[in-house]
Amino acid sequence: MNASPPLPGLAHQLADLVALVISEIRPRLIQAALSGERSEAANLRHADNFLSAHDLWMHERYRELLTAIIPSFVYASEEAEPQVIGDDPDPDLCVLVDPLDTSELAVRALHGYTHVMVYSRSLARPVAAVIGDIFHHLQIYLAARDEAGRDQAFIITAEGKTHELRLHRFAELREALITNYLMKPVERLRPLALQTGLIDALNQPSDDGAVRGRIGVDFGSVSLCHVAAGFTDAVIEFAKGFAVWDLAPGHYVLDAAGGVVLDLEGRPISLDYGFGSLADINRAMDRRQAFVAASSAPLAHDILASMGV
């Protein structure tokens, strides 16, 4: 295997930071799972989402650690209103953080993820993103813009081995593994079950007669990272839409790996998330985006055609 190119400086620092936070939170989450003490808290910002004391601890820990590597930035965490950190009243960088994604499963030691993305307001695009997998050996998914302005994507194992992500597997719809965040029965699972066109398309046999199409469950930004790594072929989100902290980090990783993210009209979704001002960032926190993310544009369009949304 060819050696991967070196990580850009900021991306390397972010990867180390996220790995540190994972090492600190994992024992707490395992203890929560084994004891049954899940430390649920009232969620004042998102009443229908599970929130734990662990989410809030990670929110504060990220704010503390990020100040050591980025002197001034807008801290846009899922768990609080955006705030300016540092001496610059109007910093270029906005750091988007979802401290603990799938926290309802994380406190059961099943799945847990953590997202950090650095967005340059002057460039109107991300420059680095890290998605951490708390419980698995494939621990860090990362995208970054190098000094030449090129975007690269990587995966880093728990032992520190780095592999570059570049998509080279392109499945037909009938052979695709498509994932969806289908955990909420009425809000998400029922609308998915009604997508009979998609289900029928996945049930079409391959040339050898085998039926290989599959639907699986996946979560937030890491679901797009799994497409970027070639582990799955596509992610669909049409019932509710993802909030920006769930979509944007994984969107950047998948884009850097050569994949596509389209809206339900088949148009590419821009990496410009509209973080021009603090007011713009606040508005972005309230938006949701429906999408199809796939390893290739033909697969994404075939999925949309089968869904009829």
C-alpha positions as CSV (number, residue, x, y, z in Angstrom):
1,M,0.0,0.0,0.0
2,N,1.3,3.5,-0.9
3,A,2.1,5.7,2.0
4,S,-0.6,8.4,2.7
5,P,0.4,12.0,2.3
6,P,1.0,13.8,5.6
7,L,-1.9,15.4,7.3
8,P,-2.1,19.2,7.2
9,G,-1.1,20.8,10.5
10,L,-4.6,21.9,11.8
11,A,-6.1,18.6,10.9
12,H,-3.4,16.7,12.7
13,Q,-4.0,18.8,15.9
14,L,-7.8,18.2,15.6
15,A,-7.3,14.5,15.1
16,D,-5.1,14.3,18.3
17,L,-7.6,16.4,20.2
18,V,-10.6,14.2,19.2
19,A,-8.6,11.1,20.0
20,L,-7.9,12.5,23.5
21,V,-11.5,13.3,24.1
22,I,-12.5,9.8,23.0
23,S,-10.0,8.3,25.5
24,E,-11.5,10.4,28.3
25,I,-15.2,9.8,27.5
26,R,-15.1,6.1,26.6
27,P,-14.6,4.8,30.2
28,R,-17.4,7.1,31.5
29,L,-19.8,5.8,28.8
30,I,-18.9,2.1,29.5
31,Q,-19.5,2.7,33.2
32,A,-22.9,4.3,32.4
33,A,-23.8,1.2,30.3
34,L,-22.7,-1.3,32.9
35,S,-24.3,0.6,35.8
36,G,-27.5,1.6,34.0
37,E,-26.9,5.2,35.3
38,R,-27.3,7.1,32.1
39,S,-27.3,10.6,33.5
40,E,-30.1,11.9,31.3
41,A,-30.7,15.6,31.4
42,A,-33.5,17.9,30.3
43,N,-32.8,19.1,26.7
44,L,-33.8,22.7,26.6
45,R,-32.7,23.3,23.0
46,H,-34.0,20.2,21.4
47,A,-36.8,18.7,23.4
48,D,-37.2,15.6,21.3
49,N,-33.5,14.6,21.6
50,F,-31.8,12.6,24.3
51,L,-29.3,14.6,26.3
52,S,-27.0,13.3,29.0
53,A,-24.5,14.8,31.4
54,H,-21.8,13.3,29.2
55,D,-22.9,15.5,26.2
56,L,-22.6,18.6,28.4
57,W,-19.2,17.5,29.8
58,M,-17.9,17.0,26.3
59,H,-19.2,20.4,25.2
60,E,-17.2,22.1,27.9
61,R,-14.1,19.9,27.3
62,Y,-14.0,20.7,23.6
63,R,-14.3,24.4,24.3
64,E,-11.3,24.2,26.7
65,L,-9.1,22.1,24.4
66,L,-9.9,24.0,21.2
67,T,-8.7,27.3,22.7
68,A,-5.2,25.8,23.0
69,I,-4.9,25.3,19.2
70,I,-7.2,28.1,17.8
71,P,-6.8,31.4,19.6
72,S,-10.0,33.0,18.4
73,F,-13.1,31.3,16.8
74,V,-16.8,31.1,16.9
75,Y,-17.8,28.1,19.0
76,A,-21.0,26.6,17.4
77,S,-21.8,23.6,19.5
78,E,-25.1,21.6,19.4
79,E,-25.4,22.1,23.2
80,A,-25.4,25.9,23.4
81,E,-25.9,29.1,21.4
82,P,-22.9,30.1,19.3
83,Q,-20.3,32.2,21.1
84,V,-17.1,34.0,20.2
85,I,-14.0,32.7,21.9
86,G,-10.8,34.7,22.2
87,D,-9.8,38.3,21.7
88,D,-10.9,38.8,18.1
89,P,-14.6,40.0,18.1
90,D,-15.1,38.8,14.5
91,P,-12.9,35.7,14.0
92,D,-12.6,34.0,10.6
93,L,-12.9,30.5,11.9
94,C,-16.1,28.9,13.1
95,V,-15.8,25.6,14.9
96,L,-18.9,23.4,14.6
97,V,-19.1,20.7,17.2
98,D,-21.6,17.9,18.0
99,P,-19.9,16.7,21.2
100,L,-21.7,13.3,21.4
101,D,-23.8,12.1,18.6
102,T,-26.2,9.2,19.2
103,S,-25.8,9.8,22.9
104,E,-28.8,7.6,23.7
105,L,-26.9,4.7,22.3
106,A,-23.5,5.9,23.6
107,V,-24.7,5.6,27.2
108,R,-25.5,1.9,26.4
109,A,-22.0,1.4,25.0
110,L,-23.4,0.5,21.6
111,H,-22.6,3.4,19.2
112,G,-21.1,6.8,19.9
113,Y,-19.6,9.5,17.7
114,T,-18.2,13.0,18.0
115,H,-17.9,15.7,15.3
116,V,-15.6,18.7,15.0
117,M,-15.5,20.9,11.8
118,V,-13.5,24.0,11.3
119,Y,-15.0,26.4,8.7
120,S,-13.4,29.4,7.2
121,R,-15.9,32.3,6.9
122,S,-13.6,34.1,4.4
123,L,-13.4,31.0,2.2
124,A,-17.0,30.1,2.8
125,R,-16.2,26.4,3.2
126,P,-14.7,23.9,5.7
127,V,-10.9,23.6,6.0
128,A,-10.8,20.6,8.4
129,A,-13.3,18.1,9.8
130,V,-12.9,15.2,12.2
131,I,-15.5,12.6,13.1
132,G,-14.5,10.3,15.9
133,D,-15.9,6.8,16.5
134,I,-15.8,6.2,20.2
135,F,-16.2,2.4,20.4
136,H,-14.6,1.1,17.2
137,H,-11.0,0.4,16.0
138,L,-11.5,2.6,12.9
139,Q,-11.5,5.6,15.1
140,I,-11.0,8.9,13.2
141,Y,-12.5,10.0,9.8
142,L,-10.9,13.2,8.7
143,A,-10.9,15.7,5.8
144,A,-8.6,18.7,5.4
145,R,-7.5,21.4,2.9
146,D,-3.8,21.4,2.3
147,E,-1.5,24.3,1.6
148,A,-2.2,23.9,-2.2
149,G,-5.9,24.2,-1.6
150,R,-6.6,20.5,-2.2
151,D,-9.1,18.6,-0.1
152,Q,-8.0,15.1,1.2
153,A,-9.8,12.5,3.3
154,F,-8.3,10.0,5.6
155,I,-9.2,7.3,8.2
156,I,-7.0,6.8,11.3
157,T,-7.1,3.6,13.3
158,A,-7.0,3.5,17.1
159,E,-3.3,2.5,16.9
160,G,-2.6,5.6,14.8
161,K,-2.3,4.1,11.3
162,T,-3.5,6.5,8.6
163,H,-5.1,5.5,5.3
164,E,-6.2,7.9,2.6
165,L,-9.8,7.7,1.4
166,R,-10.5,7.8,-2.3
167,L,-13.6,6.2,-3.7
168,H,-13.1,3.5,-6.3
169,R,-16.1,1.2,-5.7
170,F,-19.3,2.2,-7.4
171,A,-22.3,-0.1,-6.9
172,E,-25.4,-0.3,-9.0
173,L,-28.6,0.4,-7.1
174,R,-29.7,-3.3,-7.1
175,E,-26.4,-4.2,-5.4
176,A,-26.1,-1.2,-3.1
177,L,-26.0,-1.1,0.7
178,I,-28.0,2.0,1.6
179,T,-28.3,3.3,5.1
180,N,-30.8,5.6,6.9
181,Y,-31.2,6.9,10.4
182,L,-34.4,4.8,10.9
183,M,-34.4,4.5,14.7
184,K,-37.5,6.6,15.5
185,P,-40.5,4.4,14.5
186,V,-43.1,7.0,13.4
187,E,-40.8,9.9,12.4
188,R,-38.3,8.0,10.3
189,L,-39.0,4.2,10.1
190,R,-42.5,4.4,8.8
191,P,-41.7,6.9,6.0
192,L,-38.8,4.6,4.9
193,A,-41.1,1.6,4.9
194,L,-43.4,3.4,2.5
195,Q,-40.7,3.9,0.0
196,T,-41.8,0.8,-2.0
197,G,-40.1,2.0,-5.2
198,L,-36.7,2.0,-3.5
199,I,-37.4,-1.3,-1.8
200,D,-38.4,-2.9,-5.1
201,A,-35.3,-1.6,-6.8
202,L,-33.0,-3.0,-4.1
203,N,-34.8,-6.4,-4.5
204,Q,-33.9,-6.7,-8.1
205,P,-31.6,-9.6,-8.7
206,S,-28.0,-9.3,-10.0
207,D,-27.0,-11.0,-13.2
208,D,-26.2,-14.2,-11.3
209,G,-29.7,-14.2,-9.7
210,A,-28.6,-13.2,-6.2
211,V,-30.5,-10.3,-4.5
212,R,-27.8,-8.1,-2.9
213,G,-29.6,-4.8,-2.2
214,R,-29.7,-3.9,1.4
215,I,-31.0,-1.2,3.8
216,G,-29.1,-0.6,7.0
217,V,-29.1,1.8,9.9
218,D,-26.4,4.4,10.4
219,F,-26.0,7.6,12.3
220,G,-25.3,11.3,11.5
221,S,-22.0,12.4,10.0
222,V,-20.3,9.0,10.4
223,S,-22.8,7.6,7.9
224,L,-21.4,9.8,5.2
225,C,-17.9,8.8,6.3
226,H,-18.8,5.1,5.9
227,V,-19.7,5.9,2.2
228,A,-16.4,7.8,1.8
229,A,-14.5,4.7,3.1
230,G,-16.4,2.4,0.8
231,F,-18.0,0.5,3.6
232,T,-21.5,1.5,2.4
233,D,-22.8,2.9,-0.9
234,A,-25.2,5.6,0.0
235,V,-27.1,7.4,2.8
236,I,-30.7,8.7,2.4
237,E,-32.4,11.3,4.6
238,F,-35.7,12.5,3.5
239,A,-38.2,12.4,6.4
240,K,-36.9,15.1,8.6
241,G,-33.5,16.3,7.4
242,F,-30.2,16.5,9.3
243,A,-29.1,19.5,11.3
244,V,-26.0,21.2,10.2
245,W,-23.7,19.6,12.8
246,D,-24.9,16.1,11.8
247,L,-24.5,16.7,8.0
248,A,-21.6,19.2,7.4
249,P,-18.6,17.3,8.9
250,G,-19.4,14.0,7.1
251,H,-20.4,16.0,3.9
252,Y,-16.9,17.4,3.8
253,V,-15.2,14.0,4.3
254,L,-17.3,12.4,1.6
255,D,-16.7,15.3,-0.8
256,A,-13.0,15.1,-0.3
257,A,-13.1,11.4,-1.0
258,G,-14.8,11.9,-4.3
259,G,-18.5,11.2,-3.4
260,V,-21.6,13.3,-3.9
261,V,-24.3,14.8,-1.7
262,L,-27.5,15.9,-3.4
263,D,-30.7,17.5,-2.3
264,L,-34.0,15.8,-3.1
265,E,-34.2,17.7,-6.4
266,G,-30.9,16.2,-7.5
267,R,-28.8,19.4,-7.0
268,P,-25.3,19.2,-5.3
269,I,-25.4,20.6,-1.8
270,S,-22.7,23.3,-1.4
271,L,-20.0,23.2,1.3
272,D,-20.8,26.8,1.9
273,Y,-23.1,26.5,4.9
274,G,-23.7,30.3,5.2
275,F,-21.7,31.1,8.3
276,G,-21.0,34.7,7.2
277,S,-22.0,36.3,10.5
278,L,-23.0,35.3,14.0
279,A,-26.6,35.8,13.0
280,D,-26.1,33.6,10.0
281,I,-24.6,30.9,12.1
282,N,-27.5,31.1,14.5
283,R,-29.9,30.6,11.6
284,A,-27.9,27.7,10.2
285,M,-28.3,25.9,13.5
286,D,-32.0,25.9,13.1
287,R,-32.1,24.5,9.5
288,R,-32.5,20.9,8.4
289,Q,-31.4,19.4,5.1
290,A,-32.8,16.4,3.4
291,F,-30.3,14.7,1.1
292,V,-28.9,11.6,-0.7
293,A,-25.2,11.0,-0.2
294,A,-23.6,8.4,-2.4
295,S,-20.3,7.1,-3.8
296,S,-21.3,8.2,-7.3
297,A,-23.7,10.6,-9.0
298,P,-25.4,7.9,-11.1
299,L,-26.2,5.9,-7.9
300,A,-27.5,9.1,-6.2
301,H,-29.8,9.9,-9.1
302,D,-31.0,6.3,-9.4
303,I,-31.9,6.4,-5.7
304,L,-33.8,9.6,-6.1
305,A,-35.7,8.3,-9.2
306,S,-36.7,5.2,-7.3
307,M,-38.0,7.2,-4.3
308,G,-40.2,9.6,-6.1
309,V,-39.8,12.3,-3.3
